[in-house]
């Protein structure tokens, strides 16, 4: 019987929690651009008894993502793929955010559609920022959802000059992620597999802490205070949501997004946060 493989791309706070929550009894294939962090997390999880293969990867590179998918398939039956890799507005300029958060997701969706096992499932980590982005025109949405990954950054709507700040590019990319996942569900479904996304709110990961210390920190704290949960989320909150979407209990769920933000978006849409709903996390 082939070994079951769980792929986690991006091993920061959420990726590490997802790997720990979903990897038991399977071969964990961990991938990240930061080789030092990758090795540290791999060693940590191996010390806890997980079977780990660590691979350096750049999700903005088509060749790198294709090689990662081939390696995953060579290890056994690819049952779960979780894409958590991304850059936040305080970490990178507009062009890098578009390359990693937009193109990177599209590449992973396309390449892993070809290796995911029947009955398998994938999850893309998006953001509640995508829910706060203004509605896109129908044709623009269609093209963002369906053009080949190699054409994404050549679309008029993805020109870096369109975005006045990294925050604007981030929200746009995360909105596009939801569209790509929805469209990809058809391709994944042809293999008998499912694909969904999770949109976290303000999460207490190292990336989230950087955002809380950045220019939108006060707004984000106000959002948390006004929310139903009245607390920041944890990486474990996201890992539990991912585990649900990967599991048999979500067998009738595909091509959709699960918003895990403590109720921030709900209160924003009801008018409780005013204009703060447009600020990303």
C-alpha positions in Angstrom: 0.0 0.0 0.0 1.4 3.4 -1.0 2.4 5.8 1.7 0.0 8.7 2.2 1.5 12.1 1.6 0.5 15.4 3.3 2.0 18.4 1.6 2.3 21.7 3.5 3.7 24.6 1.6 4.9 27.4 3.8 6.0 26.5 7.3 5.5 29.7 9.3 3.0 29.8 12.2 0.0 28.5 10.3 1.9 25.9 8.2 3.6 24.5 11.3 0.3 24.2 13.1 -1.4 22.6 10.1 1.5 20.1 9.7 1.3 19.1 13.3 -2.5 18.8 13.2 -2.8 16.8 9.9 0.4 15.0 9.4 0.3 12.1 11.9 0.5 8.7 10.2 1.5 10.1 6.8 4.6 11.3 5.1 4.8 15.1 5.6 6.3 17.0 2.7 7.2 20.4 3.9 8.2 23.2 1.6 9.4 26.8 2.1 11.5 29.4 0.5 13.4 30.1 3.8 15.7 27.1 4.1 16.8 27.8 7.7 13.2 28.0 8.9 12.3 24.9 6.9 15.1 22.8 8.5 14.1 24.0 12.0 10.5 23.1 11.6 11.3 19.8 9.9 13.6 18.9 12.8 11.0 19.9 15.4 8.3 17.8 13.8 10.7 14.8 13.3 11.4 15.1 17.0 7.7 14.7 17.7 7.6 11.5 15.7 6.5 12.7 12.3 8.0 11.3 9.1 9.2 14.4 7.3 10.7 15.3 3.9 11.8 18.9 3.6 12.2 20.7 0.2 13.2 24.2 -0.5 10.7 25.8 -3.0 9.8 29.1 -4.5 6.1 29.3 -5.1 6.5 32.2 -7.6 8.6 29.9 -9.9 6.7 27.6 -12.2 9.7 25.2 -12.4 10.1 25.1 -8.6 6.4 24.3 -8.1 6.3 21.7 -10.8 9.4 20.0 -9.2 7.7 20.1 -5.8 4.5 18.4 -7.2 6.6 15.7 -8.9 8.5 15.0 -5.7 5.2 14.8 -3.8 3.9 12.2 -6.2 7.2 10.2 -6.0 6.7 9.8 -2.2 3.3 8.1 -2.4 -0.4 8.9 -2.6 -0.8 12.7 -2.4 -3.9 12.9 -0.1 -3.7 16.5 1.3 -2.1 19.7 0.0 -2.2 22.9 2.1 -0.8 26.1 0.7 0.0 28.6 3.4 2.9 30.4 1.8 2.5 34.2 1.4 3.8 37.6 2.0 2.0 40.3 4.0 1.9 44.0 3.3 4.6 44.8 5.9 7.0 42.2 4.4 7.2 43.0 0.8 6.6 45.5 -2.0 3.7 45.3 -4.5 5.5 43.2 -7.2 6.6 40.6 -4.7 3.1 40.3 -3.2 1.6 39.7 -6.6 4.3 37.2 -7.5 3.9 35.1 -4.3 0.3 35.7 -3.1 -1.3 35.7 -6.6 0.9 33.8 -9.0 2.1 31.4 -6.4 -1.4 30.2 -5.5 -2.3 29.7 -9.2 0.9 27.7 -9.8 0.2 25.4 -6.8 -3.4 24.9 -7.8 -2.5 23.9 -11.4 0.5 21.7 -10.6 -1.1 19.8 -7.7 -4.3 19.2 -9.7 -2.2 16.8 -11.7 -0.9 14.7 -8.8 -3.6 14.8 -6.1 -5.0 11.3 -5.4 -8.7 10.5 -6.0 -10.4 11.3 -2.7 -7.8 13.8 -1.8 -8.3 17.4 -0.9 -6.4 20.7 -0.8 -6.7 24.0 1.0 -5.4 27.4 0.1 -4.9 29.9 2.9 -6.4 33.2 1.7 -7.4 36.1 4.0 -10.4 38.0 5.2 -8.8 40.9 3.3 -10.1 39.2 0.1 -13.7 39.6 1.4 -13.1 43.3 2.0 -11.9 44.0 -1.5 -14.4 45.9 -3.7 -16.3 43.6 -6.1 -14.5 43.1 -9.4 -16.1 43.4 -12.8 -17.4 40.1 -14.2 -14.9 39.8 -17.1 -12.0 40.8 -14.8 -13.1 38.1 -12.3 -13.4 35.5 -15.1 -9.9 36.2 -16.4 -8.3 36.2 -12.9 -10.0 32.9 -12.3 -9.2 31.1 -15.5 -6.2 32.4 -17.4 -3.1 30.1 -17.3 -0.8 31.1 -14.5 1.9 32.3 -16.9 -0.5 35.0 -18.1 -1.7 36.2 -14.7 0.8 38.9 -14.2 0.4 40.2 -17.7 -3.3 41.1 -17.3 -4.1 44.8 -17.3 -5.6 44.5 -13.8 -2.5 43.0 -12.3 -0.1 45.7 -13.3 1.9 46.8 -10.3 1.1 50.4 -11.1 -2.5 49.8 -10.3 -1.8 49.4 -6.6 -1.0 52.4 -4.5 0.4 50.3 -1.6 1.3 46.7 -0.7 -2.0 46.5 1.3 -4.0 47.2 -1.9 -2.1 44.5 -3.8 -2.5 42.0 -0.9 -6.3 42.5 -0.7 -6.5 42.1 -4.5 -4.4 39.0 -4.5 -6.5 37.4 -1.8 -9.7 38.2 -3.6 -8.2 36.5 -6.7 -7.3 33.5 -4.6 -11.0 32.9 -3.9 -11.7 33.1 -7.6 -8.9 30.7 -8.6 -10.0 28.1 -6.0 -13.5 28.2 -7.2 -12.5 27.7 -10.8 -9.9 25.0 -9.9 -12.6 22.9 -8.2 -13.7 21.7 -11.6 -10.2 20.4 -12.5 -9.6 18.9 -9.1 -13.1 17.4 -9.3 -12.2 15.5 -12.5 -9.7 13.6 -10.4 -12.2 13.0 -7.6 -10.5 15.5 -5.4 -11.7 18.7 -3.6 -10.1 22.1 -3.2 -11.2 24.9 -0.9 -9.8 28.0 0.8 -9.7 29.3 4.4 -9.7 33.1 5.0 -8.1 33.9 8.4 -8.7 37.1 10.2 -6.1 38.6 12.6 -4.0 35.7 13.7 -1.2 35.7 16.3 1.5 34.3 14.1 4.9 36.1 13.5 3.4 37.5 10.3 0.3 38.7 12.1 2.3 40.3 14.9 4.3 42.2 12.3 1.0 43.5 10.9 -0.2 44.5 14.4 3.0 46.5 14.8 2.6 48.1 11.4 0.6 51.1 10.1 -2.8 49.3 10.3 -2.2 47.9 13.8 -4.7 50.3 15.5 -7.4 49.5 13.0 -6.8 45.8 13.3 -7.1 46.0 17.1 -10.3 47.9 16.8 -11.6 45.2 14.4 -10.8 42.5 17.0 -12.4 44.5 19.8 -15.6 44.8 17.8 -15.7 41.2 16.7 -17.8 38.4 18.2 -14.7 36.6 19.4 -13.0 39.7 20.9 -9.6 38.1 20.6 -7.0 37.5 17.9 -7.0 34.0 16.4 -4.4 31.4 16.9 -2.6 29.2 14.4 -4.4 26.3 16.0 -7.8 27.9 15.1 -6.7 27.8 11.4 -5.3 24.3 11.6 -8.7 23.0 13.0 -10.5 24.7 10.1 -8.1 23.2 7.6 -8.4 19.7 9.1 -12.2 19.9 8.7 -11.9 20.8 5.0 -9.4 18.1 4.4 -11.5 15.4 6.2 -14.4 13.2 5.3 -16.8 15.5 7.1 -16.3 18.0 4.4 -16.7 15.5 1.6 -19.5 17.6 0.0 -17.6 20.9 0.2 -15.5 22.1 -2.7 -14.7 25.3 -4.5 -15.7 27.5 -1.6 -14.1 29.6 1.2 -14.3 29.2 4.9 -14.0 32.6 6.7 -12.2 32.1 10.1 -12.0 35.6 11.5 -13.8 35.6 14.8 -16.7 37.5 13.2 -14.8 40.6 12.1 -16.2 40.5 8.5 -19.7 40.0 9.7 -19.6 43.0 12.0 -18.0 45.1 9.2 -20.7 44.2 6.7 -23.3 45.2 9.2 -21.7 48.6 9.5 -20.1 48.1 12.9 -16.6 48.9 11.6 -17.2 51.6 9.0 -14.4 51.9 6.5 -12.0 49.6 8.5 -13.4 46.7 6.5 -11.0 47.6 3.6 -7.9 47.1 5.7 -6.1 43.8 5.2 -4.7 41.4 7.7 
